[in-house]
Amino acid sequence: MAQEHIVAVGLLTNRDLERLGSGFSRCFPVSDDGKFEDLLRAIDEADAASGLRASRPEEGHVKTI
């Protein structure tokens, strides 16, 4: 079987996952212990620089692949 390639990584809230429903099964929770703060800050800064997002999304970040 051919290896599946990652086509997207996203930050989703629990509400986002509920909207996606049971068909979306591969998600990996991001702990809220500060280990990902540098990564999240860099994403926020890149988004702000490109005008995509003005502020950080609501709590409950989830890393998805």
Residue frames as a rotation matrix with the C-alpha (Angstrom) as fourth column:
MET 1
0.577 0.816 0.000 0.00
0.816 -0.577 0.000 0.00
0.000 0.000 -1.000 0.00
ALA 2
-0.112 -0.604 0.789 1.29
0.540 -0.703 -0.462 3.46
0.834 0.375 0.405 -0.88
GLN 3
-0.577 -0.179 -0.797 2.14
0.798 -0.329 -0.505 5.82
-0.172 -0.927 0.333 1.96
GLU 4
0.557 0.794 0.244 -0.42
0.806 -0.588 0.073 8.56
0.201 0.156 -0.967 2.56
HIS 5
-0.575 -0.746 0.335 1.00
0.666 -0.665 -0.339 12.06
0.476 0.028 0.879 2.27
ILE 6
-0.185 0.456 -0.871 0.00
0.731 -0.529 -0.432 14.89
-0.657 -0.716 -0.235 4.57
VAL 7
-0.262 0.167 0.950 -1.90
0.836 -0.453 0.310 17.49
0.483 0.876 -0.021 2.58
ALA 8
0.141 0.319 0.937 -2.91
-0.153 -0.928 0.339 19.85
0.978 -0.191 -0.082 5.38
VAL 9
-0.522 -0.202 -0.829 -2.26
0.805 0.203 -0.557 20.71
0.281 -0.958 0.057 9.00
GLY 10
-0.134 0.561 0.817 -4.78
0.037 -0.821 0.570 22.90
0.990 0.106 0.089 10.77
LEU 11
-0.995 -0.048 -0.091 -5.70
0.096 -0.112 -0.989 24.32
0.037 -0.993 0.116 14.13
LEU 12
-0.287 0.958 -0.003 -9.29
0.013 0.007 1.000 23.53
0.958 0.287 -0.015 14.98
THR 13
-0.564 0.234 0.792 -11.47
-0.823 -0.241 -0.514 24.07
0.070 -0.942 0.328 18.01
ASN 14
-0.843 0.344 0.414 -13.65
0.136 0.880 -0.455 21.37
-0.521 -0.328 -0.788 19.52
ARG 15
0.150 0.937 -0.316 -16.62
-0.191 -0.286 -0.939 23.11
-0.970 0.202 0.136 17.88
ASP 16
-0.056 -0.258 -0.964 -14.89
-0.984 -0.150 0.098 22.85
-0.170 0.954 -0.246 14.49
LEU 17
-0.937 -0.344 -0.057 -14.46
-0.349 0.931 0.112 19.10
0.015 0.125 -0.992 14.98
GLU 18
-0.443 0.860 0.252 -18.14
0.185 0.363 -0.913 18.74
-0.877 -0.358 -0.320 15.91
ARG 19
0.297 0.547 -0.783 -19.08
-0.622 -0.511 -0.593 20.53
-0.724 0.663 0.189 12.68
LEU 20
-0.417 -0.548 -0.726 -16.86
-0.907 0.308 0.288 18.22
0.066 0.778 -0.625 10.64
GLY 21
0.602 0.796 0.069 -18.61
-0.797 0.593 0.110 15.19
0.047 -0.121 0.992 12.13
SER 22
0.577 -0.290 0.764 -17.59
-0.256 0.824 0.506 11.57
-0.775 -0.487 0.401 12.41
GLY 23
0.938 -0.216 0.270 -16.08
0.336 0.375 -0.864 11.48
0.086 0.902 0.424 8.91
PHE 24
0.383 -0.833 0.399 -13.11
-0.471 -0.548 -0.691 13.45
0.794 0.077 -0.603 10.21
SER 25
0.959 0.134 -0.249 -11.23
0.086 0.701 0.708 10.89
0.270 -0.700 0.661 12.26
ARG 26
0.224 -0.954 -0.201 -7.54
0.903 0.281 -0.325 11.85
0.366 -0.109 0.924 12.30
CYS 27
0.554 -0.091 0.828 -6.96
-0.222 -0.974 0.041 14.58
0.803 -0.207 -0.559 14.80
PHE 28
-0.033 -0.672 -0.740 -4.32
0.811 0.415 -0.413 14.95
0.585 -0.613 0.531 17.47
PRO 29
0.887 0.454 -0.088 -5.04
0.409 -0.682 0.606 17.19
0.215 -0.573 -0.791 20.46
VAL 30
-0.141 -0.884 0.446 -2.50
0.240 -0.468 -0.851 19.87
0.960 -0.013 0.278 21.27
SER 31
0.028 0.118 -0.993 -1.93
0.986 0.162 0.047 20.14
0.166 -0.980 -0.112 25.00
ASP 32
0.664 0.276 0.695 -2.58
0.192 -0.961 0.198 23.45
0.722 0.002 -0.691 26.68
ASP 33
0.735 -0.450 -0.507 0.65
0.624 0.157 0.766 23.29
-0.265 -0.879 0.396 28.70
GLY 34
0.709 -0.419 -0.567 2.58
-0.354 -0.907 0.227 25.92
-0.610 0.040 -0.791 26.77
LYS 35
-0.068 -0.804 0.590 4.75
0.287 0.551 0.784 23.51
-0.956 0.222 0.194 24.77
PHE 36
-0.091 0.108 0.990 3.26
0.990 0.121 0.077 24.75
-0.112 0.987 -0.118 21.50
GLU 37
0.566 0.377 -0.733 3.16
0.436 -0.892 -0.122 28.46
-0.700 -0.250 -0.669 22.34
ASP 38
-0.348 -0.772 -0.531 6.16
-0.172 -0.505 0.846 29.33
-0.922 0.386 0.043 20.14
LEU 39
-0.839 0.089 0.537 4.64
0.515 0.447 0.731 27.48
-0.175 0.890 -0.421 17.18
LEU 40
0.160 0.985 0.062 1.20
0.978 -0.150 -0.143 29.02
-0.132 0.084 -0.988 17.71
ARG 41
0.357 -0.109 -0.928 2.72
0.177 -0.967 0.182 32.50
-0.917 -0.229 -0.326 18.07
ALA 42
-0.718 -0.682 -0.141 4.68
-0.053 -0.148 0.988 32.07
-0.695 0.716 0.070 14.83
ILE 43
-0.555 0.611 0.565 1.52
0.831 0.376 0.410 30.98
0.039 0.697 -0.716 13.01
ASP 44
0.454 0.747 -0.485 -0.41
0.778 -0.598 -0.193 33.94
-0.435 -0.290 -0.853 14.45
GLU 45
0.002 -0.551 -0.834 2.34
-0.049 -0.833 0.550 36.35
-0.999 0.039 -0.028 13.39
ALA 46
-0.902 -0.326 0.283 2.48
0.226 0.201 0.953 34.93
-0.367 0.924 -0.107 9.88
ASP 47
-0.163 0.931 0.326 -1.31
0.986 0.140 0.092 35.15
0.040 0.336 -0.941 9.56
ALA 48
0.496 0.333 -0.802 -1.34
0.502 -0.864 -0.049 38.72
-0.709 -0.378 -0.595 10.88
ALA 49
-0.428 -0.758 -0.492 1.43
-0.062 -0.518 0.853 39.72
-0.901 0.396 0.175 8.47
SER 50
-0.955 0.089 0.284 -0.59
0.298 0.239 0.924 38.39
0.014 0.967 -0.254 5.56
GLY 51
-0.692 0.717 0.083 -3.89
-0.720 -0.694 0.004 39.79
0.061 -0.057 0.997 6.87
LEU 52
-0.512 0.491 -0.704 -5.49
-0.041 0.805 0.591 36.35
0.858 0.332 -0.392 7.30
ARG 53
0.351 0.599 -0.719 -6.29
0.718 0.320 0.618 36.60
0.600 -0.734 -0.318 11.00
ALA 54
0.233 -0.201 0.951 -6.26
-0.304 -0.944 -0.125 39.43
0.924 -0.260 -0.282 13.48
SER 55
-0.014 -0.211 0.977 -6.20
-0.999 -0.035 -0.022 37.39
0.039 -0.977 -0.210 16.70
ARG 56
-0.910 -0.415 -0.015 -5.70
-0.409 0.902 -0.141 33.92
0.072 -0.122 -0.990 18.09
PRO 57
-0.215 0.875 -0.433 -8.59
-0.253 0.378 0.890 31.44
0.943 0.301 0.140 17.71
GLU 58
0.495 0.513 0.701 -10.61
-0.796 -0.055 0.603 30.35
0.348 -0.856 0.382 20.73
GLU 59
-0.299 -0.640 0.708 -9.21
-0.886 0.462 0.043 27.82
-0.355 -0.614 -0.705 23.21
GLY 60
0.435 0.412 0.801 -9.21
-0.215 0.911 -0.352 24.09
-0.875 -0.019 0.484 22.48
HIS 61
0.124 -0.483 -0.867 -6.63
-0.982 -0.185 -0.038 24.04
-0.142 0.856 -0.497 19.68
VAL 62
0.571 0.008 0.821 -6.31
-0.010 1.000 -0.002 20.75
-0.821 -0.008 0.571 17.89
LYS 63
-0.377 -0.737 -0.561 -3.52
-0.758 -0.103 0.644 19.79
-0.533 0.668 -0.520 15.51
THR 64
0.597 0.659 0.457 -4.87
-0.220 0.683 -0.697 17.78
-0.772 0.316 0.552 12.58
ILE 65
-0.583 -0.686 -0.436 -3.30
-0.653 0.077 0.753 15.77
-0.483 0.724 -0.493 9.82
